[in-house]
Amino acid sequence: MYDEPEFVIRNIWRLYGGWWDGNPANLKPARDGALAAEVAALAAPDDTRVHQIRAEAFQTRREQETSLMAKGIFGFAANQSTAKAG
């Protein structure tokens, strides 16, 4: 229950089939930090209501998952926004 079949398949595909998914936008994407900064600037990063909604959305996703990995990642995101929402 640690991992999910889709994660395993994705890793096998990357190992034997390569990493590129066929989308030209993903060939050489922007660095995560640059993309995150731009998205955050567009998404009201200091807005309490935005963080409340984000926390609720990720908590709902967490409750629907079966693997510990997905639960942990979604829970982490929910906790981040809960802290920022106060």
PyMOL commands that set and color helices and strands:
alter all, ss='L'
color gray80, all
select helices_A, chain A and resi 5-17+24-26+32-42+48-64+68-85
alter helices_A, ss='H'
color red, helices_A
deselect
rebuild
show_as cartoon
